[in-house]
């Protein structure tokens, strides 16, 4: 049996390049500090970036997100709950959403997400908004 998890953050960035190149990118050249700014801000010391998906919009809107629902791994297990959670939040200044997946099985990945319960969001460009564990049917 495979138990999976998704964690979601929304963010505000000046540009698509700012999100992808400056915030999510790991700096592998700098061995002392190779983690991304996202890793520092979210409080995740390590995660496998192959299991992350991030989308940048000029403005984060729920109807736009819904258009891309089918492009998102396992969306049938959590998407409606995610939209319900986002409806409770002020998305006015938000323009990005990041999804990080993990799973527990013989090839576990990002298992630390099962212990993750958010972050301190003071002054950071991202905000933790959603966490859901689910089993594949």
C-alpha positions in Angstrom: 0.0 0.0 0.0 1.2 3.5 -0.9 0.4 6.4 1.4 1.0 9.7 -0.3 1.0 13.3 0.8 0.8 16.7 -0.8 1.8 20.1 0.7 0.9 23.4 -1.0 2.3 26.9 -0.7 1.1 30.1 -2.4 3.4 32.9 -3.1 4.0 36.4 -4.4 6.9 37.0 -6.8 7.9 39.9 -9.0 8.2 37.7 -12.1 8.2 34.1 -13.3 12.0 34.2 -13.5 12.2 35.4 -9.8 10.2 32.3 -8.7 11.9 29.7 -10.8 15.5 30.9 -11.1 16.0 32.8 -7.8 13.6 31.1 -5.3 13.1 27.5 -6.2 16.5 26.8 -7.8 19.1 24.9 -5.8 22.5 26.4 -5.8 24.7 23.3 -6.3 27.8 25.5 -6.9 27.7 26.6 -3.3 28.4 23.5 -1.3 28.0 25.3 2.1 24.5 26.5 1.2 23.1 24.4 -1.7 19.5 24.6 -0.6 17.0 26.8 -2.3 15.4 29.9 -0.8 12.2 28.0 -0.8 13.8 25.3 1.4 15.0 27.9 3.9 11.6 29.7 4.0 9.5 26.6 4.2 11.7 25.0 6.9 12.4 21.9 4.8 16.0 21.1 5.1 15.9 18.7 2.2 13.3 17.6 -0.4 13.5 15.9 -3.7 12.7 18.6 -6.2 11.7 16.0 -8.8 8.4 15.7 -6.8 7.7 19.4 -6.8 5.5 21.4 -9.3 5.2 25.1 -9.2 3.0 27.4 -11.3 3.3 31.1 -11.8 0.4 33.3 -13.0 0.1 37.0 -13.4 -2.6 36.6 -10.7 -3.5 33.5 -8.9 -7.2 32.8 -9.5 -9.2 29.8 -8.6 -10.8 29.4 -12.0 -7.3 29.4 -13.6 -6.1 26.7 -11.2 -9.2 24.6 -12.0 -8.3 24.7 -15.7 -5.0 23.0 -14.9 -6.4 20.4 -12.5 -5.9 17.5 -14.8 -2.2 18.4 -15.3 -1.6 17.8 -11.6 -0.5 14.4 -10.3 -3.2 12.7 -8.2 -5.4 15.8 -8.3 -8.6 13.7 -7.8 -7.5 12.9 -4.3 -7.1 16.5 -3.0 -8.0 19.2 -5.5 -11.5 20.1 -4.3 -10.3 20.3 -0.7 -7.5 22.6 -1.8 -9.8 24.9 -3.6 -12.1 25.0 -0.6 -9.1 26.0 1.6 -7.9 28.7 -0.9 -11.4 30.2 -1.0 -10.9 31.1 2.7 -7.7 33.1 1.9 -6.9 36.4 0.5 -5.3 35.7 -2.9 -5.3 39.3 -4.1 -1.5 39.7 -4.2 -0.7 36.0 -4.8 0.7 34.8 -8.2 2.2 31.4 -7.6 1.4 28.0 -6.2 3.8 25.2 -5.4 2.9 21.5 -4.8 5.3 19.1 -3.1 4.5 15.4 -3.1 5.8 12.6 -0.9 5.0 9.0 -0.3 5.7 6.1 2.0 6.4 2.8 0.4 9.5 0.7 -0.5 10.7 3.7 -2.6 9.7 6.5 -0.1 10.3 10.0 -1.1 10.0 13.3 0.8 8.9 11.3 3.9 9.5 14.4 6.1 6.3 15.9 4.7 4.4 13.4 6.9 5.8 15.3 9.9 5.6 18.7 8.4 3.0 21.1 9.9 3.7 24.4 8.2 6.1 27.3 8.7 6.4 30.7 10.2 5.2 33.0 7.5 6.4 36.4 8.7 7.7 38.4 5.8 8.3 35.5 3.5 7.1 35.5 -0.1 5.4 32.1 0.4 2.6 30.9 2.7 1.9 27.3 3.6 -1.8 26.7 2.9 -2.6 23.0 2.6 -1.5 19.4 3.6 -3.3 16.2 2.8 -2.4 12.5 3.2 -4.2 10.0 0.9 -4.0 6.4 -0.3 -4.0 5.4 -3.9 -7.1 3.4 -4.8 
